[in-house]
Amino acid sequence: MANALDIVNTAQKQTGFYGGTTDANPYGDWYGISNEPWCAMFVSWVFAQNNLSHLVAAQTPKGFAYCPTGLSWFQQRKAVVGKYDGQPGDLVFFSWAGNGQPDHVGIVVAASRDGITTVEGNTGPEHMTDASQYDGHGVYLRHRSYLYVLAIVRPAYADPVKPSTSLGTNKLLAGGVATTTALGATGVAVTHSTTPPVKATTSFVAPPFKASDFKTGSKTADVLAVEQALFKAGLLPRAYENSAWSNTDVTALKAFQKANKLVTDGVMGQLAYDALMKELP
């Protein structure tokens, strides 16, 4: 069963996603509330990927979208821990105005008396200079002081210590800035599973490439194969892995083209297609 460190791992894999200047994002789309502030829906999505939605089901079986409701739910379950006692996988609620109302939520990656490291949805990158640094339309690793911390809560993990998956592969899963982070030198805990890899028993046969398939709304076999390859390459959120071709796919394709020294026009060509198919087993 997944646990606290798996939650951290999944959250870190999303760092670098940037939805632009609006609230458009796959996490809110998944939750069912599109184009609205989405920090809590990002947290809910992370837990869902690990089959742990019941640990954050403050509003719906999927989780919560409203920070005050989320914090109240955890308070009722006596899940609040000391302000300076945060551990990886805890949730931290922030109050920017200091009025006791939670405005924002993130996932704790590491904590000490000197500050707290989090992964947050709908925030901005570390270099932002405004007071709150939230509603930034992206997923980023943040290092914050305790000034704005309202409460830290600990979901009822069955086993909060040993991860069932590796934290060593922190690839970017969204079409944004191509950065990776790992606990260790940068403050993000890194743990590796000792389970040996399982070799595929069958070989993958790529569907025929058809350039005309790669247009908005198309959902053909080669489109789905490309989305799976982009996801495996760490460039596409899981929410888009089996969906119709969209601008999110184009952004991920551009990142792949750049990484492979191809023309970064976001247009699928034979060279890019062949390179992507090599990502699949």
C-alpha positions as a LaTeX table, in Angstrom:
\begin{tabular}{lrrr}
\hline
Residue & $x$ (\AA) & $y$ (\AA) & $z$ (\AA) \\
\hline
Met1 & 0.00 & 0.00 & 0.00 \\
Ala2 & 1.22 & 3.48 & $-0.83$ \\
Asn3 & 2.21 & 5.79 & 2.01 \\
Ala4 & 3.51 & 9.23 & 2.91 \\
Leu5 & 6.73 & 9.04 & 0.90 \\
Asp6 & 4.84 & 7.83 & $-2.16$ \\
Ile7 & 2.69 & 10.95 & $-1.87$ \\
Val8 & 5.85 & 13.09 & $-1.82$ \\
Asn9 & 7.21 & 11.18 & $-4.80$ \\
Thr10 & 4.06 & 11.68 & $-6.88$ \\
Ala11 & 3.85 & 15.37 & $-5.98$ \\
Gln12 & 7.49 & 15.99 & $-6.89$ \\
Lys13 & 6.98 & 14.40 & $-10.30$ \\
Gln14 & 4.51 & 17.19 & $-11.10$ \\
Thr15 & 6.91 & 20.04 & $-10.34$ \\
Gly16 & 7.39 & 22.29 & $-13.33$ \\
Phe17 & 3.80 & 22.17 & $-14.56$ \\
Tyr18 & 2.68 & 25.66 & $-15.57$ \\
Gly19 & $-0.82$ & 26.29 & $-16.83$ \\
Gly20 & $-0.29$ & 29.81 & $-18.12$ \\
Thr21 & $-1.95$ & 32.94 & $-16.80$ \\
Thr22 & $-5.33$ & 31.31 & $-16.07$ \\
Asp23 & $-6.55$ & 28.60 & $-13.72$ \\
Ala24 & $-6.64$ & 25.99 & $-16.51$ \\
Asn25 & $-5.05$ & 22.77 & $-15.24$ \\
Pro26 & $-5.55$ & 18.99 & $-15.44$ \\
Tyr27 & $-6.00$ & 18.58 & $-11.68$ \\
Gly28 & $-9.14$ & 20.68 & $-11.50$ \\
Asp29 & $-10.41$ & 19.04 & $-14.68$ \\
Trp30 & $-9.92$ & 15.66 & $-13.01$ \\
Tyr31 & $-11.68$ & 16.79 & $-9.82$ \\
Gly32 & $-14.59$ & 18.21 & $-11.79$ \\
Ile33 & $-14.12$ & 21.93 & $-11.03$ \\
Ser34 & $-12.31$ & 23.53 & $-13.94$ \\
Asn35 & $-10.71$ & 26.97 & $-14.15$ \\
Glu36 & $-10.85$ & 27.68 & $-10.42$ \\
Pro37 & $-8.10$ & 27.97 & $-7.77$ \\
Trp38 & $-6.74$ & 24.45 & $-7.58$ \\
Cys39 & $-4.17$ & 23.97 & $-4.78$ \\
Ala40 & $-6.47$ & 21.61 & $-2.84$ \\
Met41 & $-7.54$ & 19.77 & $-5.99$ \\
Phe42 & $-3.87$ & 19.18 & $-6.78$ \\
Val43 & $-3.39$ & 17.63 & $-3.33$ \\
Ser44 & $-6.49$ & 15.48 & $-3.90$ \\
Trp45 & $-5.16$ & 14.36 & $-7.31$ \\
Val46 & $-1.83$ & 13.31 & $-5.79$ \\
Phe47 & $-3.57$ & 11.15 & $-3.20$ \\
Ala48 & $-5.83$ & 9.63 & $-5.87$ \\
Gln49 & $-2.82$ & 8.49 & $-7.91$ \\
Asn50 & $-1.81$ & 6.41 & $-4.89$ \\
Asn51 & $-5.32$ & 5.06 & $-4.17$ \\
Leu52 & $-5.42$ & 7.08 & $-0.94$ \\
Ser53 & $-8.29$ & 9.44 & $-1.69$ \\
His54 & $-10.05$ & 8.31 & 1.49 \\
Leu55 & $-7.31$ & 10.01 & 3.51 \\
Val56 & $-8.28$ & 13.46 & 2.16 \\
Ala57 & $-12.01$ & 12.94 & 1.42 \\
Ala58 & $-13.13$ & 16.08 & 3.20 \\
Gln59 & $-15.75$ & 17.09 & 0.62 \\
Thr60 & $-16.16$ & 14.27 & $-1.89$ \\
Pro61 & $-14.75$ & 10.75 & $-2.35$ \\
Lys62 & $-12.07$ & 12.42 & $-4.50$ \\
Gly63 & $-10.86$ & 14.76 & $-1.78$ \\
Phe64 & $-11.43$ & 18.47 & $-1.26$ \\
Ala65 & $-11.34$ & 21.70 & $-3.26$ \\
Tyr66 & $-11.88$ & 24.26 & $-0.48$ \\
Cys67 & $-9.11$ & 24.75 & 2.07 \\
Pro68 & $-11.30$ & 25.73 & 5.07 \\
Thr69 & $-13.40$ & 22.59 & 4.63 \\
Gly70 & $-10.27$ & 20.48 & 4.31 \\
Leu71 & $-8.66$ & 21.85 & 7.45 \\
Ser72 & $-11.91$ & 21.53 & 9.45 \\
Trp73 & $-12.20$ & 17.89 & 8.39 \\
Phe74 & $-8.68$ & 17.11 & 9.61 \\
Gln75 & $-9.28$ & 19.02 & 12.84 \\
Gln76 & $-12.37$ & 16.92 & 13.53 \\
Arg77 & $-10.21$ & 13.82 & 13.13 \\
Lys78 & $-7.57$ & 15.20 & 15.51 \\
Ala79 & $-4.99$ & 15.01 & 12.74 \\
Val80 & $-3.33$ & 18.37 & 13.47 \\
Val81 & 0.32 & 18.06 & 14.55 \\
Gly82 & 2.71 & 20.61 & 16.00 \\
Lys83 & 3.61 & 23.54 & 13.79 \\
Tyr84 & 7.29 & 22.56 & 13.87 \\
Asp85 & 6.70 & 18.80 & 13.70 \\
Gly86 & 6.00 & 18.40 & 9.99 \\
Gln87 & 7.05 & 15.21 & 8.22 \\
Pro88 & 7.13 & 14.18 & 4.53 \\
Gly89 & 3.57 & 13.54 & 3.34 \\
Asp90 & 1.91 & 15.88 & 5.83 \\
Leu91 & $-0.30$ & 18.69 & 4.51 \\
Val92 & 0.38 & 22.29 & 5.42 \\
Phe93 & $-2.32$ & 24.97 & 5.37 \\
Phe94 & $-1.24$ & 28.59 & 4.95 \\
Ser95 & $-3.02$ & 31.77 & 6.01 \\
Trp96 & $-1.63$ & 34.79 & 4.20 \\
Ala97 & $-3.59$ & 37.36 & 6.20 \\
Gly98 & $-2.99$ & 35.70 & 9.57 \\
Asn99 & $-6.73$ & 35.70 & 10.27 \\
Gly100 & $-7.08$ & 32.02 & 11.06 \\
Gln101 & $-8.57$ & 31.18 & 7.66 \\
Pro102 & $-6.63$ & 28.76 & 5.42 \\
Asp103 & $-5.97$ & 30.24 & 1.98 \\
His104 & $-3.65$ & 27.64 & 0.48 \\
Val105 & $-2.45$ & 24.07 & 1.00 \\
Gly106 & 0.66 & 22.12 & 0.05 \\
Ile107 & 2.38 & 18.80 & 0.65 \\
Val108 & 5.31 & 18.72 & 3.07 \\
Val109 & 8.54 & 17.40 & 1.62 \\
Ala110 & 10.85 & 18.23 & 4.51 \\
Ala111 & 10.76 & 20.41 & 7.62 \\
Ser112 & 13.08 & 21.78 & 10.26 \\
Arg113 & 13.00 & 24.60 & 12.79 \\
Asp114 & 14.44 & 26.88 & 10.12 \\
Gly115 & 11.71 & 26.40 & 7.55 \\
Ile116 & 9.54 & 24.03 & 5.59 \\
Thr117 & 9.91 & 22.58 & 2.09 \\
Thr118 & 6.73 & 21.81 & 0.18 \\
Val119 & 5.31 & 20.88 & $-3.19$ \\
Glu120 & 2.34 & 23.11 & $-3.97$ \\
Gly121 & $-0.16$ & 23.39 & $-6.77$ \\
Asn122 & $-1.34$ & 26.78 & $-8.02$ \\
Thr123 & 1.76 & 28.53 & $-6.74$ \\
Gly124 & 4.66 & 30.35 & $-8.34$ \\
Pro125 & 8.36 & 29.56 & $-8.60$ \\
Glu126 & 10.77 & 30.26 & $-5.77$ \\
His127 & 11.93 & 33.60 & $-7.18$ \\
Met128 & 8.49 & 35.25 & $-6.91$ \\
Thr129 & 8.63 & 38.27 & $-4.63$ \\
Asp130 & 5.00 & 38.95 & $-3.72$ \\
Ala131 & 3.96 & 38.33 & $-0.12$ \\
Ser132 & 1.83 & 35.24 & $-0.57$ \\
Gln133 & 3.36 & 33.58 & $-3.63$ \\
Tyr134 & 0.20 & 31.61 & $-4.30$ \\
Asp135 & $-2.27$ & 31.53 & $-7.19$ \\
Gly136 & 0.75 & 31.24 & $-9.48$ \\
His137 & $-0.80$ & 28.67 & $-11.86$ \\
Gly138 & 2.00 & 26.13 & $-11.52$ \\
Val139 & 3.37 & 23.26 & $-9.45$ \\
Tyr140 & 6.64 & 24.09 & $-7.72$ \\
Leu141 & 8.94 & 23.04 & $-4.93$ \\
Arg142 & 8.81 & 25.82 & $-2.33$ \\
His143 & 10.95 & 26.68 & 0.68 \\
Arg144 & 8.94 & 28.74 & 3.18 \\
Ser145 & 9.31 & 30.19 & 6.64 \\
Tyr146 & 6.73 & 29.42 & 9.30 \\
Leu147 & 5.34 & 32.95 & 9.15 \\
Tyr148 & 2.27 & 31.99 & 7.11 \\
Val149 & 1.83 & 28.41 & 8.38 \\
Leu150 & $-1.61$ & 28.05 & 9.96 \\
Ala151 & $-1.64$ & 24.30 & 10.58 \\
Ile152 & 0.08 & 21.07 & 9.64 \\
Val153 & $-2.04$ & 17.93 & 9.46 \\
Arg154 & $-1.08$ & 14.28 & 9.11 \\
Pro155 & $-3.30$ & 11.99 & 7.01 \\
Ala156 & $-3.92$ & 8.58 & 8.59 \\
Tyr157 & $-1.31$ & 6.66 & 6.59 \\
Ala158 & $-1.14$ & 2.93 & 7.32 \\
Asp159 & 2.66 & 3.05 & 7.04 \\
Pro160 & 4.18 & 6.55 & 6.86 \\
Val161 & 7.81 & 5.44 & 6.67 \\
Lys162 & 8.78 & 2.91 & 4.01 \\
Pro163 & 7.87 & 3.89 & 0.42 \\
Ser164 & 6.47 & 1.34 & $-1.99$ \\
Thr165 & 7.95 & 3.18 & $-4.97$ \\
Ser166 & 11.25 & 4.91 & $-5.62$ \\
Leu167 & 11.73 & 8.61 & $-4.92$ \\
Gly168 & 14.88 & 8.62 & $-7.01$ \\
Thr169 & 13.24 & 9.36 & $-10.37$ \\
Asn170 & 11.78 & 12.85 & $-10.14$ \\
Lys171 & 11.06 & 13.59 & $-13.78$ \\
Leu172 & 8.93 & 16.50 & $-14.89$ \\
Leu173 & 5.43 & 15.32 & $-15.78$ \\
Ala174 & 4.12 & 18.48 & $-17.35$ \\
Gly175 & 4.91 & 20.84 & $-20.20$ \\
Gly176 & 6.69 & 23.49 & $-18.21$ \\
Val177 & 10.22 & 24.25 & $-17.09$ \\
Ala178 & 12.30 & 21.08 & $-17.44$ \\
Thr179 & 13.61 & 20.74 & $-13.88$ \\
Thr180 & 13.99 & 17.80 & $-11.54$ \\
Thr181 & 14.39 & 17.83 & $-7.79$ \\
Ala182 & 15.48 & 15.22 & $-5.30$ \\
Leu183 & 15.62 & 15.17 & $-1.54$ \\
Gly184 & 19.20 & 15.17 & $-0.46$ \\
Ala185 & 21.30 & 18.10 & $-1.60$ \\
Thr186 & 18.19 & 20.13 & $-2.42$ \\
Gly187 & 16.16 & 19.14 & 0.62 \\
Val188 & 13.95 & 16.46 & $-0.89$ \\
Ala189 & 14.11 & 12.96 & 0.59 \\
Val190 & 15.35 & 10.28 & $-1.78$ \\
Thr191 & 14.56 & 6.64 & $-1.12$ \\
His192 & 15.02 & 3.70 & $-3.47$ \\
Ser193 & 13.08 & 0.47 & $-3.63$ \\
Thr194 & 15.05 & $-2.76$ & $-3.52$ \\
Thr195 & 12.51 & $-4.54$ & $-5.71$ \\
Pro196 & 14.21 & $-5.67$ & $-8.94$ \\
Pro197 & 12.68 & $-4.37$ & $-12.19$ \\
Val198 & 10.31 & $-6.67$ & $-14.03$ \\
Lys199 & 11.12 & $-7.20$ & $-17.67$ \\
Ala200 & 8.35 & $-6.94$ & $-20.20$ \\
Thr201 & 7.23 & $-10.28$ & $-21.57$ \\
Thr202 & 5.98 & $-8.84$ & $-24.84$ \\
Ser203 & 7.48 & $-6.33$ & $-27.23$ \\
Phe204 & 5.76 & $-3.10$ & $-28.12$ \\
Val205 & 4.77 & $-2.57$ & $-31.75$ \\
Ala206 & 4.27 & 1.09 & $-32.59$ \\
Pro207 & 1.17 & 1.95 & $-34.59$ \\
Pro208 & 1.77 & 3.52 & $-38.01$ \\
Phe209 & 2.56 & 7.23 & $-37.88$ \\
Lys210 & 0.01 & 9.49 & $-39.56$ \\
Ala211 & 0.80 & 13.21 & $-39.36$ \\
Ser212 & $-2.83$ & 14.22 & $-39.94$ \\
Asp213 & $-3.85$ & 12.44 & $-36.71$ \\
Phe214 & $-2.04$ & 14.98 & $-34.55$ \\
Lys215 & $-4.65$ & 17.70 & $-34.44$ \\
Thr216 & $-6.75$ & 19.04 & $-31.58$ \\
Gly217 & $-9.39$ & 16.55 & $-30.50$ \\
Ser218 & $-7.86$ & 13.54 & $-32.24$ \\
Lys219 & $-7.65$ & 10.32 & $-30.21$ \\
Thr220 & $-6.15$ & 7.68 & $-32.49$ \\
Ala221 & $-3.82$ & 4.80 & $-31.72$ \\
Asp222 & $-0.70$ & 6.76 & $-32.62$ \\
Val223 & $-1.87$ & 9.75 & $-30.56$ \\
Leu224 & $-2.38$ & 7.53 & $-27.51$ \\
Ala225 & 1.02 & 5.89 & $-28.06$ \\
Val226 & 2.68 & 9.31 & $-28.16$ \\
Glu227 & 0.90 & 10.39 & $-24.98$ \\
Gln228 & 2.06 & 7.24 & $-23.22$ \\
Ala229 & 5.62 & 7.92 & $-24.39$ \\
Leu230 & 5.50 & 11.56 & $-23.28$ \\
Phe231 & 4.20 & 10.44 & $-19.89$ \\
Lys232 & 6.92 & 7.83 & $-19.58$ \\
Ala233 & 9.50 & 10.47 & $-20.55$ \\
Gly234 & 8.26 & 12.60 & $-17.65$ \\
Leu235 & 6.78 & 15.35 & $-19.80$ \\
Leu236 & 3.01 & 14.83 & $-19.61$ \\
Pro237 & 0.70 & 14.68 & $-16.57$ \\
Arg238 & $-0.98$ & 11.33 & $-16.01$ \\
Ala239 & $-4.34$ & 13.03 & $-16.44$ \\
Tyr240 & $-3.52$ & 13.54 & $-20.14$ \\
Glu241 & $-1.95$ & 10.14 & $-20.80$ \\
Asn242 & $-5.02$ & 8.70 & $-22.55$ \\
Ser243 & $-6.83$ & 11.75 & $-23.81$ \\
Ala244 & $-7.46$ & 13.56 & $-27.08$ \\
Trp245 & $-4.59$ & 15.58 & $-28.57$ \\
Ser246 & $-4.49$ & 19.02 & $-26.96$ \\
Asn247 & $-2.29$ & 22.05 & $-26.31$ \\
Thr248 & $-0.88$ & 20.26 & $-23.27$ \\
Asp249 & 0.39 & 17.51 & $-25.57$ \\
Val250 & 1.90 & 20.11 & $-27.88$ \\
Thr251 & 3.76 & 21.74 & $-24.98$ \\
Ala252 & 5.09 & 18.35 & $-23.87$ \\
Leu253 & 6.10 & 17.54 & $-27.45$ \\
Lys254 & 8.05 & 20.79 & $-27.69$ \\
Ala255 & 9.93 & 19.88 & $-24.52$ \\
Phe256 & 10.70 & 16.45 & $-25.96$ \\
Gln257 & 11.85 & 17.96 & $-29.25$ \\
Lys258 & 14.13 & 20.35 & $-27.40$ \\
Ala259 & 15.59 & 17.58 & $-25.24$ \\
Asn260 & 16.31 & 15.52 & $-28.38$ \\
Lys261 & 17.70 & 18.47 & $-30.38$ \\
Leu262 & 14.83 & 18.48 & $-32.87$ \\
Val263 & 12.95 & 21.45 & $-34.28$ \\
Thr264 & 10.87 & 22.70 & $-31.33$ \\
Asp265 & 7.73 & 23.60 & $-33.28$ \\
Gly266 & 5.32 & 21.26 & $-31.50$ \\
Val267 & 4.44 & 19.61 & $-34.80$ \\
Met268 & 4.67 & 15.83 & $-34.84$ \\
Gly269 & 7.01 & 14.52 & $-37.51$ \\
Gln270 & 8.44 & 11.12 & $-38.30$ \\
Leu271 & 11.73 & 11.78 & $-36.49$ \\
Ala272 & 10.01 & 12.87 & $-33.28$ \\
Tyr273 & 7.53 & 10.01 & $-33.52$ \\
Asp274 & 10.26 & 7.40 & $-33.95$ \\
Ala275 & 12.21 & 8.87 & $-31.00$ \\
Leu276 & 9.11 & 8.81 & $-28.81$ \\
Met277 & 8.32 & 5.21 & $-29.67$ \\
Lys278 & 11.75 & 4.27 & $-28.32$ \\
Glu279 & 10.51 & 5.46 & $-24.91$ \\
Leu280 & 7.99 & 2.61 & $-24.86$ \\
Pro281 & 8.87 & $-1.06$ & $-24.12$ \\
\hline
\end{tabular}
